[in-house]
């Protein structure tokens, strides 16, 4: 899978940026990538499957030391064969209609990811997928608003925060929320 478009958009308040990259998060050479995991940390499809395939079986061996992870939580592992040194496995909520604390749990999954990144001590760049917006069925516009809000709250703690978008709808939503123009660039 090729990363085929890059959207780098400055925030209105300063020089730091939340970047939007359209492509496969497993290809990104950042310090940490975030996985959209399940509470059993058992692997699966979507971005979770892609990350396990790219990292290799040692990733599952490390995860098997954990007795799962509650929804809204996150655990950090090494990246093994990934370009990223770490994977932060965040557990977003399954969408049940919005009345089961889904917004708070989604925000917590992003917050927990940033907490694990800070604890690692050497994470300067971190990339996120759109957690819960695939198999877990969270409506993409609502999920994007939460993700961008939490990313902005942590913008000053990292040199680079990347929103790695896989599908056109999320790409468009994040681009709109971050105030940029949607332009397809050359391959990177
Ligand atoms: N890189 C970046 N984003 C990706 C990739 C990838 N390689 N593959 C899929 N995505 C995007 C999807 O398009 C979606 O927008 O990640 C987002 C999250 O979708 P899912 O991976 O389905 O994650 P989620 O909705 O949080 O569901 C988690 O799915 O795979 C299982 O084990 C996982 O049970 C867990 C559940």
Boltz pocket constraint, residues with backbone or C-beta under 6 A from the ligand:
constraints:
  - pocket:
      binder: B
      contacts: [[A, 23], [A, 24], [A, 25], [A, 26], [A, 36], [A, 37], [A, 38], [A, 42], [A, 43], [A, 44], [A, 45], [A, 46], [A, 47], [A, 48], [A, 49], [A, 50], [A, 92], [A, 93], [A, 129], [A, 130], [A, 131], [A, 132], [A, 133], [A, 134], [A, 135], [A, 136], [A, 137], [A, 138], [A, 164], [A, 165], [A, 166], [A, 167], [A, 170]]
      max_distance: 6.0
